[in-house]
């Protein structure tokens, strides 16, 4: 069976001429390729230097089909979605003629017109993946339109979390991020990991206020005693990175800003760290970093946003029902006094949750729950 994946995943070309793309998506497709005779990935291609988190395709049966990038935060860049629409539809149409089924990954700017176009003008088998917050109360207009289109679909839609009045064609699907080898390594790490002071903490993601970076710095800077903090790691980049670095220096925090790291380097960091910090107010799906961290015994301290609270609880981590500095500070103080045995038990239970996020389970579910039941 041949599959077309349509997405807004950023791709670049290295100095050696190799096409690389955003690591998590490329890892997923490399693994998924073993279940298909051919995969075409129709996605954005950018000029410029690829970030360290970008990965190459390792599966020989994957072909990248470039799209002209469109969309963005400014109104001018949003208009580019319309300018590039004819060419995008033409490229997608040509690719669909080569395959048996498709997956459109949403929400994305091009999804505003591709969802209706695929619904009305192609009978090709396919499904949609909605990676955002399915239960977001006031989503941006583009997201709201796409969610409405998907709620009224006859094709399968995979979403994050389980929600009241969830349509029957909308299936709860965990986004994969772990190999069986990762699971085996994680088991050994957790068996031997100690949870004694001083602690190492990490944040992995976009460095911005909405993700909770400013809140992390403010709360840690205000602690009267910082002797129990070994390291505070920040992985990622953002417009305010220099401001964050300056604040950490002024507060004398043992902070390390790594920038972008490879998947392997991030996983090694999880193995060393005791806690993952994500006091986010951003409306998103289920961040893969939580499952990755739990696999290596890095206990989550996270906000109860979207479906996060359906996987993280007081049994396997610490969850902020209300994202305030006071609540965040309270949880940090608990980690200082809590018994090591309790933290080890949280880590073990978190490891069990992470089994839902393996590539193998994802492949099996695609065939059993999606492709096996397709009527069109």
GITAUR-V175596 format. One record per residue. N is the residue number from 1. RES is the residue in three letters. PSI is psi in radians with two decimals (* if undefined). NEAR is the number of other C-alpha atoms within 10 Angstrom. D_FIRST is the distance of its C-alpha to the first C-alpha in Angstrom with 2 decimals. Layout:
n = (N	N)
res = (RES	RES)
psi = (PSI	PSI)
near = (NEAR	NEAR)
d_first = (D_FIRST	D_FIRST)
//
This chain:
n = (1	2	3	4	5	6	7	8	9	10	11	12	13	14	15	16	17	18	19	20	21	22	23	24	25	26	27	28	29	30	31	32	33	34	35	36	37	38	39	40	41	42	43	44	45	46	47	48	49	50	51	52	53	54	55	56	57	58	59	60	61	62	63	64	65	66	67	68	69	70	71	72	73	74	75	76	77	78	79	80	81	82	83	84	85	86	87	88	89	90	91	92	93	94	95	96	97	98	99	100	101	102	103	104	105	106	107	108	109	110	111	112	113	114	115	116	117	118	119	120	121	122	123	124	125	126	127	128	129	130	131	132	133	134	135	136	137	138	139	140	141	142	143	144	145	146	147	148	149	150	151	152	153	154	155	156	157	158	159	160	161	162	163	164	165	166	167	168	169	170	171	172	173	174	175	176	177	178	179	180	181	182	183	184	185	186	187	188	189	190	191	192	193	194	195	196	197	198	199	200	201	202	203	204	205	206	207	208	209	210	211	212	213	214	215	216	217	218	219	220	221	222	223	224	225	226	227	228	229	230	231	232	233	234	235	236	237	238	239	240	241	242	243	244	245	246	247	248	249	250	251	252	253	254	255	256	257	258	259	260	261	262	263	264	265	266	267	268	269	270	271	272	273	274	275	276	277	278	279	280	281	282	283	284	285	286	287	288	289	290	291	292	293	294	295	296	297	298	299	300	301	302	303	304	305	306	307	308	309	310	311	312	313	314	315	316	317	318	319	320	321	322	323	324	325	326	327	328	329	330	331	332	333	334	335	336	337	338	339	340	341	342	343	344	345	346	347	348	349	350	351	352	353	354	355	356	357	358	359	360	361	362	363	364	365	366	367	368	369	370	371	372	373	374	375	376)
res = (UNK	UNK	UNK	UNK	UNK	UNK	UNK	UNK	UNK	UNK	UNK	UNK	UNK	UNK	UNK	UNK	UNK	UNK	UNK	UNK	UNK	UNK	UNK	UNK	UNK	UNK	UNK	UNK	UNK	UNK	UNK	UNK	UNK	UNK	UNK	UNK	UNK	UNK	UNK	UNK	UNK	UNK	UNK	UNK	UNK	UNK	UNK	UNK	UNK	UNK	UNK	UNK	UNK	UNK	UNK	UNK	UNK	UNK	UNK	UNK	UNK	UNK	UNK	UNK	UNK	UNK	UNK	UNK	UNK	UNK	UNK	UNK	UNK	UNK	UNK	UNK	UNK	UNK	UNK	UNK	UNK	UNK	UNK	UNK	UNK	UNK	UNK	UNK	UNK	UNK	UNK	UNK	UNK	UNK	UNK	UNK	UNK	UNK	UNK	UNK	UNK	UNK	UNK	UNK	UNK	UNK	UNK	UNK	UNK	UNK	UNK	UNK	UNK	UNK	UNK	UNK	UNK	UNK	UNK	UNK	UNK	UNK	UNK	UNK	UNK	UNK	UNK	UNK	UNK	UNK	UNK	UNK	UNK	UNK	UNK	UNK	UNK	UNK	UNK	UNK	UNK	UNK	UNK	UNK	UNK	UNK	UNK	UNK	UNK	UNK	UNK	UNK	UNK	UNK	UNK	UNK	UNK	UNK	UNK	UNK	UNK	UNK	UNK	UNK	UNK	UNK	UNK	UNK	UNK	UNK	UNK	UNK	UNK	UNK	UNK	UNK	UNK	UNK	UNK	UNK	UNK	UNK	UNK	UNK	UNK	UNK	UNK	UNK	UNK	UNK	UNK	UNK	UNK	UNK	UNK	UNK	UNK	UNK	UNK	UNK	UNK	UNK	UNK	UNK	UNK	UNK	UNK	UNK	UNK	UNK	UNK	UNK	UNK	UNK	UNK	UNK	UNK	UNK	UNK	UNK	UNK	UNK	UNK	UNK	UNK	UNK	UNK	UNK	UNK	UNK	UNK	UNK	UNK	UNK	UNK	UNK	UNK	UNK	UNK	UNK	UNK	UNK	UNK	UNK	UNK	UNK	UNK	UNK	UNK	UNK	UNK	UNK	UNK	UNK	UNK	UNK	UNK	UNK	UNK	UNK	UNK	UNK	UNK	UNK	UNK	UNK	UNK	UNK	UNK	UNK	UNK	UNK	UNK	UNK	UNK	UNK	UNK	UNK	UNK	UNK	UNK	UNK	UNK	UNK	UNK	UNK	UNK	UNK	UNK	UNK	UNK	UNK	UNK	UNK	UNK	UNK	UNK	UNK	UNK	UNK	UNK	UNK	UNK	UNK	UNK	UNK	UNK	UNK	UNK	UNK	UNK	UNK	UNK	UNK	UNK	UNK	UNK	UNK	UNK	UNK	UNK	UNK	UNK	UNK	UNK	UNK	UNK	UNK	UNK	UNK	UNK	UNK	UNK	UNK	UNK	UNK	UNK	UNK	UNK	UNK	UNK	UNK	UNK	UNK	UNK	UNK	UNK	UNK	UNK	UNK	UNK	UNK	UNK	UNK	UNK	UNK	UNK	UNK	UNK	UNK	UNK	UNK	UNK	UNK	UNK	UNK	UNK	UNK	UNK	UNK	UNK	UNK	UNK	UNK	UNK	UNK)
psi = (2.41	2.41	2.42	2.20	2.20	2.16	3.08	0.35	2.26	2.28	2.63	2.99	2.27	2.99	-0.45	-0.08	0.15	2.34	2.24	2.72	3.10	2.13	-0.96	-0.73	-0.73	-0.69	-0.74	-0.80	-0.68	-0.70	-0.73	-0.45	-0.43	-0.27	-0.02	2.63	-0.48	2.44	2.25	2.18	1.88	1.94	3.03	2.44	2.24	2.52	2.68	-3.11	2.23	2.57	2.78	-0.39	-0.15	2.52	2.70	2.83	2.25	-0.34	2.29	-0.29	0.35	2.25	2.24	2.28	1.93	2.51	2.60	2.19	2.57	2.86	3.00	-2.96	-0.53	2.75	-0.64	-0.77	-0.56	-0.60	-0.43	-0.39	-0.70	-0.72	-0.66	-0.07	-0.87	-0.77	-0.68	-0.82	-0.69	-0.79	-0.78	-0.77	-0.78	-0.68	-0.69	-0.50	-0.30	-0.14	2.98	-0.47	2.95	2.79	2.19	2.17	2.08	2.97	2.54	2.69	-0.77	-0.28	-0.43	-0.63	-0.40	-0.62	-0.92	-0.66	-0.81	-0.64	-0.73	-0.52	0.07	2.43	0.14	2.45	2.53	2.99	2.87	2.49	2.11	1.90	-0.11	-2.90	1.84	-0.44	0.32	2.28	-0.81	1.29	2.79	2.72	-0.79	-0.73	-0.74	-0.75	-0.80	-0.71	-0.69	-0.79	-0.74	-0.58	-0.46	0.63	2.73	-0.37	2.81	2.49	2.22	2.39	2.90	2.27	3.03	2.33	2.65	2.48	0.57	2.17	2.60	-0.45	-0.07	1.93	2.32	2.16	2.16	2.38	2.19	2.60	0.02	2.38	2.94	-0.55	-0.69	-0.69	-0.74	-0.74	-0.76	-0.69	-0.77	-0.67	-0.83	-0.60	-0.60	0.03	2.31	2.61	1.18	2.61	2.57	2.67	2.66	2.30	2.70	2.62	2.32	2.08	-2.91	2.29	1.65	2.79	-0.74	-0.54	-0.16	0.12	-0.80	-0.68	-0.72	-0.86	-0.78	-0.79	-0.76	-0.64	-0.53	-0.12	2.25	-0.52	2.06	0.18	-0.36	0.07	1.97	-0.92	2.65	1.78	2.36	2.11	2.17	-3.02	2.94	2.94	-0.48	0.26	-0.71	-0.67	-0.73	-0.74	-0.75	-0.74	-0.71	-0.67	-0.78	-0.59	0.00	0.74	2.46	1.03	2.47	2.10	1.96	-0.29	-2.73	2.46	2.74	2.84	-0.77	-0.71	-0.68	-0.74	-0.64	-0.61	-0.73	-0.68	-0.55	-0.52	2.68	-0.56	2.47	2.28	2.20	1.17	1.07	2.59	0.06	2.41	1.99	-3.14	-2.35	1.94	2.21	-0.46	-0.48	-0.84	-0.71	-0.80	-0.78	-0.56	-0.47	0.38	0.34	1.80	2.25	2.36	1.73	2.82	2.70	1.23	2.46	-2.23	0.13	-0.76	-0.19	-0.20	-0.52	2.29	-3.08	-0.23	-0.56	0.13	-2.72	2.25	2.36	1.80	-0.58	2.09	1.48	2.75	-0.61	-0.80	-0.69	-0.78	-0.69	-0.73	-0.73	-0.72	-0.58	-0.65	-0.42	-0.61	-0.22	2.57	2.54	-0.65	-0.61	-0.73	-0.67	-0.65	-0.69	-0.76	-0.74	-0.74	-0.61	-0.66	-0.66	-0.66	-0.66	-0.29	-0.33	-0.18	0.49	2.65	-0.66	-0.82	-0.68	-0.82	-0.78	-0.75	-0.60	-0.75	-0.70	-0.68	-0.34	-1.19	-0.61	-0.43	0.20	2.35	-0.35	*)
near = (10	17	24	26	23	24	22	23	19	19	27	23	17	16	10	6	8	11	17	21	25	18	21	18	17	21	23	19	20	18	18	19	21	14	15	12	12	20	27	22	25	22	21	20	21	15	9	11	10	19	18	13	19	23	22	18	20	13	17	11	15	20	14	19	17	17	23	15	21	20	18	14	7	8	9	10	14	15	13	17	21	16	12	16	16	10	13	21	17	11	15	20	14	10	19	20	11	14	18	14	21	22	18	23	20	25	22	22	21	27	23	20	17	20	19	15	12	18	16	9	9	13	10	16	18	24	25	22	21	23	20	21	22	23	21	16	9	9	15	9	10	16	22	17	17	22	24	11	15	25	17	11	18	14	18	25	26	22	26	26	21	16	14	6	6	15	14	10	17	23	18	14	21	23	25	24	21	23	18	13	9	15	19	12	14	22	17	12	17	20	13	10	17	16	22	14	15	14	19	22	24	25	23	25	17	19	22	19	17	14	21	22	23	17	21	20	18	16	17	21	18	11	13	7	9	14	11	12	17	16	16	23	21	24	18	18	17	13	10	13	18	12	10	21	17	11	16	20	12	10	16	12	18	15	21	14	19	13	19	19	17	14	16	10	12	19	19	12	20	28	20	18	24	26	26	27	25	25	28	21	17	15	18	18	22	23	18	16	19	23	29	25	28	31	32	32	35	32	30	29	24	25	25	22	24	23	20	19	18	13	17	24	18	12	15	25	22	25	24	20	12	14	18	15	15	10	15	23	17	12	15	15	12	11	17	15	9	12	12	15	11	13	22	20	16	22	29	21	19	27	25	15	16	24	19	19	20	21	23	17	17	20	17	13	15	17	13	11	13	19	16	10	11	14	11	14)
d_first = (0.00	3.80	6.64	10.30	13.04	16.43	19.52	23.10	22.73	25.45	24.70	27.42	28.16	30.33	33.39	31.50	28.88	26.04	23.91	24.27	23.57	24.78	24.54	23.24	20.23	19.42	19.86	17.43	14.67	15.63	15.20	11.96	10.45	10.87	8.23	5.30	5.48	6.99	8.92	11.69	14.59	17.02	20.27	24.02	25.69	29.33	32.10	34.11	34.12	31.21	32.36	32.47	29.81	27.19	24.71	22.70	19.02	19.06	15.41	15.19	11.61	12.76	14.55	17.22	18.11	21.71	23.40	27.18	28.26	29.99	31.72	34.19	37.26	39.74	40.01	39.80	36.47	35.17	36.10	33.80	30.90	32.30	33.09	29.60	27.91	27.69	26.18	23.65	22.55	22.40	20.18	17.77	17.85	17.14	14.12	12.65	13.03	10.54	7.52	6.13	7.95	10.66	13.14	16.75	19.04	22.56	25.55	25.89	28.15	25.51	24.23	27.47	26.32	22.52	22.36	24.59	22.94	19.42	21.18	23.25	21.53	17.81	16.28	12.73	11.34	12.24	14.65	17.58	19.01	22.82	24.18	27.81	30.53	29.54	33.16	34.91	38.16	38.75	35.62	35.83	35.50	32.07	30.72	32.55	31.07	27.48	28.18	29.80	26.88	24.51	27.00	26.99	23.25	21.45	18.15	17.92	19.80	20.04	23.58	26.06	28.55	29.74	32.05	34.50	33.32	29.68	27.68	25.54	22.33	23.14	21.96	23.80	21.48	22.87	21.71	20.96	23.28	24.16	22.96	24.32	26.71	27.97	28.68	30.65	32.64	33.34	34.75	37.19	38.16	39.08	41.04	43.23	43.40	46.81	47.53	51.02	52.68	52.26	48.73	46.06	44.06	41.06	39.44	35.98	34.80	36.22	39.98	41.37	43.78	41.25	39.34	42.67	43.79	47.20	47.70	46.98	49.51	52.12	52.02	52.12	54.83	56.97	56.99	60.57	59.50	56.58	57.42	54.62	51.94	50.84	48.20	46.42	43.20	41.46	38.05	36.82	38.58	40.08	42.87	45.45	44.85	48.30	50.04	48.40	49.44	52.99	53.27	52.21	54.79	57.50	56.78	56.75	53.35	51.66	48.60	46.13	43.89	41.02	39.16	35.43	34.38	31.35	29.26	31.04	34.43	33.86	32.89	36.07	38.04	36.80	38.01	41.46	41.83	43.04	41.96	39.36	40.99	39.24	41.94	39.86	40.63	37.47	35.26	31.79	29.06	29.20	29.89	27.81	31.01	32.51	29.94	30.08	33.87	34.11	32.06	34.88	37.81	38.45	39.75	38.83	41.63	39.74	40.32	39.20	36.98	33.94	32.21	33.89	36.52	33.96	33.19	36.44	39.77	43.16	41.78	39.48	40.83	43.06	42.13	44.04	44.26	46.46	45.78	49.36	51.08	53.32	50.51	48.74	52.06	52.66	49.43	50.23	53.65	52.17	50.18	53.50	55.13	52.31	52.37	50.00	48.96	47.75	45.63	44.18	43.27	41.61	39.56	38.50	37.46	35.57	33.66	32.56	31.29	29.22	27.09	25.25	23.94	22.04	18.58	17.90	18.98	16.91	13.59	14.82	15.91	12.78	11.15	14.58	16.12	13.62	10.25	12.24	14.87	13.37	15.40	14.66)
//
